[in-house]
């Protein structure tokens, strides 16, 4: 079965940085596009970033563009989200996702989800 495990969340001050990781098992990792979503209390789940199956293309929500970077390491079956210049608006539970259709440049469906990792931004 497919399993995604996020890590790297925590408490950070405004302006600080965090690097989230997601380890994926149960599929041939290098064939699949992946994404990151987040959800804050009382708000809808929001797209954050995505990366193509090759890693050559990355996509970002306008709210994080220029501050966040998504990357992948196929040798570690992992996808990462580097978050810089964090603000209280970034405080949310962050989820890693996989589009189960192989060889997608940009994911459009998110078939598998991790348990989430909490990011808290506060003085």
N, C-alpha and C positions, 0 to 999 in steps of 0.2 A: 504494500500500500504506500501511497505517496505521503510523505511527512515533511513538514517545514517547521523549523525551529528558529525563532528570532532571538537575538540577544543584543546587548549593548546599550539598552536604555538606562535611564537614571535621572538624577537631579543635576541641573546645570543652571548657571546664572545667565541672564540675558547677555547676548554677545558671545557666549561660549559655544563649544563644539561637542558633538558626539558622533560616533561611528557605529551604525547599526549593522549587524550581520545576520544572515539567514542561511542555514545549512539545509539543503534539500536532499532527500533520499527517495528511492522507489521509482525513479525514472532515469532515463539517459539525459542527464542534466544539460549537456551541451547542445541539445536539439531544441531547447525551449526558450521562449521569451518569458520574462519575469517582470513583476511590478511591485511597487510599494503603495499602500494606502494608509490613511490614518483616520481616526475618529475621536473627536473630543466629546465630552459629556454634553448632551443637548444639541449636538450638531450631526448632520449627515456624514456618512462615510465619504471621504474625499480622496480622489486620485492624487498621488504625490509625484511618482516617477516610474519610468519603465525602461527596459533595455532589451534590445533585439537578441535573437538567438545567437548571433555572431558576436555580440558585444559592440559592434561598430556604430550602432545608432542608440541614442538615449533621448528620452522624452521627459518633460517636466511640466508640472503645473506652474502657471504664472506666479503664484504666490511663493514659490521656492526657487524659481529660476535665478541662477547666479549665486545662490547660496548652498544648494544641495548638489551632490554628484552621486550618480548611481554607477556601479561597476560590477564586474563579475570575475570570478576565478574558477574556471572549469576544473582545474586540478584539485580544488577543494570543495567542489559542488556547492559553491557559496555565491551569494549576491550581497552587495554592500550598499549602504546609504550613508555617505559622508555629509553631515549637517553642520554648517558653519553659520556664524552670526545669528544664533537662535534668538527668537523672541517669544514672549508669552503666547502669541498666536500659534506657535508650533507645538504647544503642549497637547498631547494626544496619545492614544494607543496606536502604535504603528504595526501594520501587518505586511507580511511578505506573501506574494501570490505567484501562481504559475498558470500560464495559458497552456492547456493540455494539447493544443494543436501544434505539431512540430513545425519548425522552420519559419516562424513568423517574425517579420521585421518589427512589427509593433503589436503587442498583445491587445486583443479586443474582448476576450472572455477570460475570466479568472476562475478556474475550476477548483483550485486547491488553495487553502489558506493556512497560515500558521496561527499560533495562539496569541500572538501579539507581544510587543514589548513597550513598556510605558516610558514616555519621555515627559519629564516635568521641567518647566522653565520658570524659575522663581528666584527673586533675590534672597 
